[in-house]
Amino acid sequence: MDCSNSSSCNIAPRPSTPVQSSSDTPSGTIMGKNVIERDKNEFSLLLDLPEDIQSKIFTYLRARDIVHLTRVNSCINNRLKNDDAMARAWYRRFASSHQTRLKTIVTTKDKDELQKWLKRFTNDEALIKSIMDRQASIHFPALFFSTLTKLMCQCKAFKLETKASIPCITREHLAAFSADGRHLVIECDYEACKIYGQESDGTWQAKGTISHNRIVRSVTFSANSCYVVTTSMDGKAKVYGKKDQRSWEEKATISHDHDQWVKSATFSPDSSHVLTYSDDGKAKIYGKKDEQSWEEKATISHDSRVSFATFSKDGRYAVTTSWDQMAKIYGQSDDGSWTEKAIIPHDDNVYTATFSPDSRYVVTASLDRKAKIYGQIDDGSWLEKAIVSHFVSVTFSSDSRHVAITRDNGSAQIYRLDADGSWEEEAIISHNGKVKSVKFSPDSRCLMTSGDDDKAIISGQDKNGSWQEKAIISDYLSNCSAGTTAWKFLESISGYLRKCSAKFSADSRHVVTATLDDKAKIYGKKDDGSWEEKAIIPHNKNVYFAKFSPDSRHVITCSNDLTMKIYGLKIDGSWREKAIISHDSFITLATFSVDSRHLITTSFTGTVKIVGQNSDGLWEEKASISHPDIIRSATLSADDHLLTIHGTNTASITELSMNDCCY
């Protein structure tokens, strides 16, 4: 959905289909656009089809095509609104993983919570009722968020109301909202964290305290927002879960050697297991015993410190790596038990491992400069499929059919999965120097590499499956830093990413890069598979950050000239400047909201700006918060609550709502 076109944001109560006149062709106006009420016979091939067939056809149309249809015939306009076609087209712009996130946000809130959320941005009770009456629809997440986005676009400014002020001693990575935005966990002192929850009146209250005997190292919510796990230097990880709506309780304490702090704790994708590892040479898997407690499911032992551990995407497997020169794969049986499936030997320390997205392959990386690919066969066992020497890094494509392996000779090799399960070299991409970054496009059809030669190379698959060079982006800036004392201090307190690696858009149609000459460039994919320059985003100083919005329709860039620029994609495929946002010091954070239509920025001197898109498509500052001390981090929750952590050891939760100037 592009709010530069008001009809594309149109979500309204379901109207009845008007009776068409066969004798005249009057014209009218719908949402400010001309709509011609032509004779139905002119559209009989479409309008005479059954409604379910029409609905199916609409799913193949992009938002801009639906906008055009709404303007040519009033009956089609009403059919499209009845079908929620515009909301669904907007929803399809997001990657499937992001759609899942939006769905989770909506489905974990009850009707009352969703109504209150909408009421923060509209007084139209009829509109709210028309939306909530369709909560049972499978298209409700699309309908709800597209409506909310339109309402927020109509707000010229946001009202900010502080809902909580929380004392804390924390770093950025020790404060997090749950995925549904209803809870917050934050470090209240160095050895404890508190869980806060939102009350029905909008205030936030403490729900539980997680205490350790030494410094807390990490806090992580489960994907379903029902559990949180902490790790500490006291050798323990603790799992807490909801006891009831008003409190949280301990579900399990996972103990490692008390002299070796727990390095990581990770939930499985389905939130039913936790995987921890430590320098004590062990990784542990805990799982739900019942709704009240968790129990140990497996202990994976190594003869030296564990360097890495992770679950597969389907949650059925776990892999660990160790300084004992081995990696181990464990799998879950149908009875819920976990057993060893494979040991992968190396000749030196193994420091990481990666599962393929389909969970059927794993690649290990070792200081022996070898990468090994193991694959699962029909009987459930895992066998070696390939060994690659002199490697630097390994990256799977999202369809699990290709692997890109960088070598220490300045090349990247693409390997293809054959029908027999083996991996064969398919292409070599060469740089004059070290390969710094390798990324597959989300659709797996393209690969982008960048190197010390200040070039980014885009390679793509032809129709016959072979890989060919499609574009070379010169003067590419692979790494950048402000190079100032102030910036170095920022790096010490912030986890903000300042590597200017090139990025694909979520729809795989565009690439954004930063260049050596104080510019960012947007490249687009043509119908024949080649790539061309679409836009140059100029700044007066070094560009150190560039990123696409989740829906691929906007790009933000940040520069040492203290400005952030927002560019938007037009219907004709070109990009144009939508806004320039200035700060009085370095911009330390710039991130989009889940709906892609507003973002937050923070500066070194303690200013937070909330920037949003208007109904005309342009962006402007809609609210700001200034603090006399450094703002260590700022996070926008899924339901539009802003968490700011200040250098004065306080955290504030601020609620966004419409201001009086909203219309």
LOKE-565537 format. One record per residue (C-alpha): x negated, y negated, z. Coordinates in steps of 0.001 Angstrom, whole numbers, plus 524288, in hexadecimal, padded with zeros to 5 digits. Layout:
BEGIN
XYZ ...
***
This chain:
BEGIN
800008000080000 7FACA7F2A97FC16 800E97E7C6803DB 7FD187DE317F948 809A07E2D17F2EA 815387E1597FBE3 81D3C7EBCA7F532 8129B7F5A67F7A8 814987F3898062F 823537F4B78055F 8292E7FE0E80F34 837637FB8C81223 843998029A816E0 848CA80C2580CDB 8523E80507803D6 85CE280B807FC08 85AA480CEE7ED66 861EA802367E627 86BD3804F77DB71 865F5801CD7CE42 86D267F9CB7C429 86D707FF407B665 8714E7F2937AFE9 8673C7E8967B434 859527E7CD7B8EB 858AF7DE017C3FB 84BF77DAE47CA9E 8494F7D8B57D8F9 83E907D7117E2D2 839E27E17A7EC72 82F3A7DE067F657 82BF57D1FB7EE3B 829EB7D9B17E1AB 832947D9D37D5BE 83A517E6657D418 841D47E8E97C78E 84E697F0957C8F5 84E587F6E87BB93 85802800D57B68D 855E280DC37BD78 85534814947B04A 8481680E1A7ADC7 842A4815D57B950 84B12821FE7B828 83F8782B2C7B67F 83B168275A7C42C 84777823A67CB54 84F4082F897C6DD 8454F838CF7CCC7 8488183EE47DA00 843AE836AB7E55A 839E7840F87E9C5 833C5840F47DC3E 833328321A7DC3D 82CB3832987E98C 822A783C247E45E 81FB1833147D8EC 81DC6827987E21E 8131582F047E95E 80AA282E727DD15 80B8381FA07DC43 8020C816257E24B 806B180AB27EA68 804BF800F37DF5E 80CF18096D7D621 817F080A0D7E00C 817467FB467E1B1 819357F9C87D301 824C78031F7D307 82B927FBB37DDF2 82BA97EF967D557 831DE7F5197C900 83EB37FAD37CDBB 846C07F8D37DA06 84B54806FA7DA7D 83D5480BE37D9D4 839AB801F07E429 843D5807967ED62 84038815907EA26 8321A812B17ED52 835AE80C7A7FA50 83EA0817D47FDB8 83383821177FAAC 8295381983802AD 820F181A447F675 8194780DF07F992 8160C8125480761 811E381F9D8025D 80979819A67F7A3 802E181100801CA 8009A81CE580A6E 7FA6D824917FF40 7EFB781A627FE07 7E98681FD680A5C 7E13D82C0F80AD0 7E8178381A8101F 7E0318375481CB8 7E4A78295281EBE 7F2BE82D0E81BCB 7F194837528266C 7ECAA82CE982FC4 7F82E8240282CBD 8019B82F4882E79 7FB91832BD83BA8 7FCCA824C38406C 80B528246683D52 80F468321884169 808F18313384EE0 811418257485288 81F7E826748565C 82A6D81E5D85070 82A2B8141485B06 81B8A811D78596B 81CC08109284AB9 827FB806F284BDE 820357FE8685553 814C27FEB284BF2 81D477F9A8840D5 823977EF7B849B6 816537E97584C05 816A57E4F883DD4 8250E7E2E883A94 831F67DEC8840A7 839D87E587835FA 841607EFCE83DB4 848207F4F78316F 83B107F77882AEC 835C87FE77836F5 841F2806F3837B3 8414E80A5B82946 8334280EE782AEE 8354A816698378F 8418B81D2C8325C 8387D8246382933 82EC5829318334A 831AE8375582F97 82DA78352D82165 820C983B1381CD6 81DF982DC9816DA 81FD78268B823AE 8113C823DB8261A 8104881D5B818C0 81CDD815CF81AD5 819378116382893 80B6880CE282585 80ECB8065D818A4 8199B7FEDA81F9E 810AD7FB1382AD3 8062A7F6CB8214A 80FB97EE16819FC 8142D7E7CD826B5 806357E52582AEA 803207DF6A81D87 80E617D5E281F90 808557D0DF82C34 800497C4AB829EF 7FA5A7C66383775 7FA367D08984228 7FD617CE0D8505B 7F38C7D42B859A4 7F7F97D88C86712 7EE777DE85870CA 7F4607EB0F8761B 7E8FD7EF6F87E97 7DC0E7EA98883CD 7D3A77F601887F4 7C6E07F55488F99 7BCB87FDDD88914 7AE5A8007B88756 7AE118063D879F0 7A7FE8075F86CB4 7AF6D8079F85FF5 7AF558166785E86 7B5028184A86C35 7C216812058697E 7CC16817E386044 7DA6F8179285D08 7E1868245B85AD9 7E5C3826DA84CCD 7F3CE8231784FEC 7EF8981681856AC 7F6AF819D586351 7EAD481C5586BEE 7DD6A816B186E2D 7D1A781CBB874C7 7C6ED813908793F 7BAC68141A881B5 7BDF680D2B88E71 7B07680F4789436 7A494816EE88FF1 7A960823AC895EA 7B8038230E89371 7C2378203288926 7D06881C6688A9C 7DBE08200E8821D 7E5FF8156C87FE2 7F3748173587A0D 7FD8380DDD874B5 809FD80C0C87C8A 81796809C1876E9 816697FB27879CC 809D47FA63871E3 800777F96F87D5F 7F53C802F087F4B 7F34580AB488BC4 7E8A7813FD8908B 7EC8E8223288EB7 7E0878294F89385 7D2108287A896CE 7C791831A6891A2 7BBF4831D789AF8 7AE32836FB898ED 7A2138373F8A16F 799508309A89776 79AAD827A988BAC 7A5D482A788823B 7A0C282C2D87461 7ACE782D6686BE5 7BBC582D5D86BD1 7C4208339F8612B 7D2CA8352C85F3C 7D86D8412B858BC 7DF0F83F3F84B98 7EC848415F85198 7E9C6836FE85C0C 7ED1C8408E86701 7DF5F842FE86C2A 7D2B283BBD86E97 7C51C8413487112 7B99083A5987775 7AB3B83E23877E4 7A15383A418821C 7931983B04885E5 79773843328919F 7980F84F0D888A2 7A6DC84F62887DE 7B1B384C8B87E4E 7BF8084A8F88351 7CC4184CAD87C0F 7D7FD844D9880AF 7E5E5845F487BD1 7F3488407087E3F 7F9D28453988AAD 8061083D5D887FB 809498301688240 8032F8292088DD1 7F6A88307E89089 7EB798389088AFE 7E4A1843D4891CB 7D84384BD389047 7DA03857D2887B0 7CC2085D11887CD 7BE3585A1F88C01 7B40185F7988298 7A7118616888994 799838618B883A3 78C718611B88A94 78D468553C8937C 77FAD850D888F72 783968509188113 78E39846FA87D57 7991484AF287447 7959D845A6866D4 7A2F6846A386082 7B0EF84B248625E 7B9B784CC98567A 7C7F3850B085535 7CC0085A1F84A98 7D49F853F684010 7E0D485A35845FF 7DD4385511853B1 7DD9C862C38598E 7CF068648D85C02 7C33085CC88609C 7B51A85F7885CA1 7A9EA85A7986528 79B3E85C0186454 78F718586986C7E 780BC8594C86D4F 782A1864F48765D 7831C86DA086A31 791CA86FE986A94 79DD786BC48635D 7AB1786EA48695C 7B894870078638F 7C43186D5F86C70 7D24886F2086873 7DFF586D8686DA2 7E40487851876F2 7F1858727D878BB 7F740864E4879C5 7F0D3862DD88707 7E2EB8679D8853D 7D7C686AB087BF6 7CE658760E87CE6 7C13687A0C8775B 7C28A8817E86A94 7B4318836A86704 7A65187FC386AC0 79CBD87EE985F72 78EE9880E686474 7822A87CC085E2B 7741987E51862AC 771A486FB48620E 77959863198624D 7857486218859E1 783F28570B85016 79181856DF849FE 79ED885D6784A8D 7AB7485B5584325 7B868861A883F77 7BC83864DC831A4 7C79B85CD882C13 7D183867C382E50 7CCE18695483C60 7CA90877F183AB1 7BBB28775D83AC3 7B0C08709384214 7A27586F3483E68 7972286BE784760 788FA8688784446 77D408694A84D35 76EDA8671A84EF1 76D97875EA84FE1 76D88875A3840D4 77B2987B5A83FAB 789008776683C89 7949587F798410A 7A2528808683BA9 7AD5F8847F844C6 7BB2D887708406C 7C879888B4846DE 7CF9C895AB845CC 7DE4E89749844E9 7DEC989A6685377 7D89B88D3A85696 7CB1D8925B85A3F 7BE9D88CBE8546A 7B3A48958384F94 7A6A6893E584897 7A806894E2839D1 79A52891BE834F8 78CA288D8F838F1 78574884E682F31 776A18857983134 76CFF87ABC82D7F 75E5E878C182EEF 75F7286C52836F6 76935864C383F41 776F886454839B0 77CA0856D883BFD 78A048568E83597 7943385E4D82E1F 79FE685AA8825D7 7AC3A8624282282 7B24F860CA8152C 7BFC585A4281570 7C66386759812C5 7BEFC86D7881E60 7B9C9878AF81603 7ABA18742481510 7A19686E6581E34 794838684181B04 789A7867488251E 77E4B85DA78254D 7710D8607A82B5D 763DA85A1F82D4A 75E678652D824DD 763B185CB2819A4 76D5686720815A8 77C09866918149F 783958734B8151F 791688752A81046 7993B8802481678 7A69B8842C811D2 7B1E888C0481732 7B5CE8986A80FF0 7C2AC89FB481005 7BFD48A81081C05 7BD4089BD782426 7AE8389D35824E8 7A518892AB82051 79A09894E28169B 78EE988CAD8113B 79292886A18041B 7873D87D748010E 77A82877B480641 775A886A60801FB 767AE8663C80522 7620B85888806E4 76F728531980A12 772DD8469881161 781A8846B48128E 78D9484E8180E6A 79B338498380B00 7A761851548074C 7B1A184C627FDE8 7BF4884B618039F 7C41E856CF7FB50 7B8DC85F5580072 7B50C862D07F27E 7A86185B067F1F7 79CE4857DB7FAB7 7935A84C9B7F8D0 785E284F307FE71 77BA38447E7FEF5 76D6E848627FDA6 7610F841E480291 75CAA83FA47F47A 766A7834C67F226 7712E83D307EC0D 77ED0841C77EF56 7837C84EE37EA58 79196852987E837 794E4860DD7EAAD 7A17B867387E5ED 7A8E4872317EC8D 7AA7487D887E2FC 7B599887337E2B5 7AD31891A57E940 7AA7F888B87F4E0 79C8F8854B7F10E 7979E877597EF73 790F8873347E2CF 78997866B77DFAA 7918885E707D63B 78AFE851137D543 77F4C8492D7DA14 77FFA83A927DCF7 772D5833AF7DDEB 76EAE827517E513 76159820C77E5B5 75FE48227A7F441 7671D828647FF94 7759782B097FDDC 77C1682378808CD 78A7F8269F80748 79308830C880095 7A1E28302B7FFF5 7AC1D837BE7F86F 7B852830707F49C 7C46E834AA7FC38 7C99983BD87F025 7BC7B8430F7EEB8 7BB2383ECA7E086 7AFFA835227E26C 7A367834307EA35 79C4F827CA7EE02 78E09827D47F217 7857D81C847F65C 776F581BC37F87E 76AF9813D87FBE9 76A6A80F907EDA7 77588805FB7F09B 77ED080D427E7B2 78B9F814407E99B 78F0181EA17DF87 79CE4823547DD2D 79DF3830D57D702 7AAAA837117D2EA 7B067843827CD9E 7B44E8445C7BF62 7C02B84C117BAF7 7B7B2858297B92D 7B3168572B7C74E 7A53C852B17C492 79F8B8472B7CC13 79A9D83B2B7C4D0 7955882DE97C8C8 7A083824157C7F0 79AB8817707CD35 78E7D811797D329 7903E8064E7DCC9 783947FE8C7DD6B 77EB97F5F17E88A 786217FE987F205 7834E7FB768004F 782008084B807B4 77EE28029281502 780627F4FC81A81 77F3B7EDB782739 7804E7DFA582B2A 772747E07E8303F 7749B7D72D83B91 772F57D87884A1E 781827D63B84BC5 784777E11A84242 77B4C7EA9F84901 782507E7C2855B0 78F397EA7384F0C 78A247F77C84A52 786EC7FB1B85856 794DD7F8C685D18 79CF97FC7E8515A 79F44808DE8499C 7A30A800F083D99 79DA2806D48311A 794AC7FDDA82985 78FEF8070281EED 79435801D2811D4 7961980F0580B77 79F4E80EC57FFDD 7AD01813A380265 7B7CD819E57FA61 7C5BE815737FBFF 7CF1781F9B80184 7D560821717F426 7C7F3823D27EDDB 7CA728192E7E3BE 7C0F280EDB7E8B0 7B39B80D087EF07 7AE8B8017F7F6DB 7A01D7FEC97F8FA 797AD7F41C7FEBD 78C747EF077F64C 77F547E88F7F851 783DD7DB617F326 78DC27D8227FDEA 799467DE387F6F9 7A2687E9AB7F7DA 7A72E7F0537EB89 7B3777F80E7E8D3 7B2DE802587DE29 7BEB2809337D876 7C0B7816217D19A 7C5C3815927C3A5 7CEE981F707BD7B 7C39F825CD7B617 7BC498284A7C2D3 7B25281D697C13F 7B0EA8127C7CB34 7B0B1803D57C91C 7AE717F7DA7D178 7BB717F2427D5F5 7B7A47E7367DF0F 7AC2A7E0267E52D 7AE2A7DB187F307 7A43E7D0167F52E 79EFA7CBBD8024E 794887C1E18060A 78C9A7CBAA80DD4 78A9B7DA3680F85 796D67E2BB80EF2 795A77ECB9819CF 7A2FD7F33881989 7ACFD7F70380F30 7B8D67FFA8810BE 7C5978039B80A22 7D2B180348810F5 7D8D1810A18139A 7E24080ED480831 7D72480B1D7FEC9 7DD947FDFF7FB72 7D4467F4B780267 7C5C47F2F080508 7BF707EB5481017 7B1567E6A381019 7A9957E07481B2B 79D9F7D80581950 793137D107820E7 7992D7C46F81BCD 7A3237C6B7826E2 7AE767C98681DC8 7B7037D51781AB6 7BD647D5EB80D59 7C9877DD93809E9 7CBD97E1D67FBE7 7D8557E82F7F6FF 7DBC47F0E77EB73 7E5547EAF17E1D4 7EF687F2517D9BB 7E7157F0B77CD6A 7DB987F7947D401 7D36F7EB787D68C 7CF197E6D27E3ED 7D08A7D9197E941 7CCDC7D1D87F587 7D7B97D1B17FFB6 7D1167CAA580B06 7C4727C5C781100 7C3F67C70481FCC 7B9537BF46826B4 7B37B7C14D83421 7AA1B7B8BB83BA1 7A07E7C3F983D81 79D727D17B83855 7A9357DA148359A 7A7017E64D83D9E 7B33D7EDDD839E8 7BCF67EE0A82EB7 7C6E87F8EA82E09 7D4157FB3E827B1 7E0827FF2282EC2 7E6DF80C2D82B66 7F0508059E821E5 7E5367FE8C81AAA 7EC3E7F18581B95 7E5517EB3582706 7D7D57EC2682D1B 7CFE47E78F8389C 7C2AA7E0F5838A6 7B9B87DDB2843FE 7AE357D47C844C2 7A1DC7D3FD84CCE 7A68E7C856854B8 7B2EF7CEDC8599E 7BDAB7CBD684FD5 7C7937D5C484AFA 7CFA27D25E83F03 7DB807D9BC83A3D 7DD117D7D682BB6 7E92C7DC1F8246E 7EF267DC5B816F6 7FAC17D3AB813DE 8062A7D6CC80AFC 7FF6A7CF5480008 7F3E37D8A680092 7EA367CEFB80642 7E37D7D1298134D 7E1E37C79281E6C 7DE6C7C70682CC9 7EAA47CA1B834B5 7E53B7CA2084281 7D86D7C8D2849CB 7D2C27CB1085739 7C7017C3BC85C63 7BF237C80E8680B 7B3C17C0D386E84 7ABB97CD4B86EE9 7A8017D781864D4 7B2DD7E07F8604D 7AC907EDC886068 7B7227F45485852 7C4B87F275852E7 7CDFB7FD4A84EFB 7DB807FCBA84903 7E4368080D84D07 7ED4080EF6843A0 7F8E48077184907 7F2A67F9EE8487A 7ECCE7F825855FA 7DF977F19685661 7D5577F66986006 7CA1A7ED2486270 7BEB87EFF886B8D 7B79A7E3F387083 7AA037E1EF875BD 7B0227DE29882C4 7B3867EC8E88508 7C1E47EB1988213 7CA717F139877AB 7D6EC7EB0F872C1 7E2567F16086BC7 7E9937E76E86391 7F6607EA0485C92 7F90B7E47884F10 806B27DF9884BD0 80D2E7D5B3842EB 80BDF7C750845A6 816CB7BD6784463 8121F7BA1E836B5 815477C7BA831A9 820C77C7C582883 
***
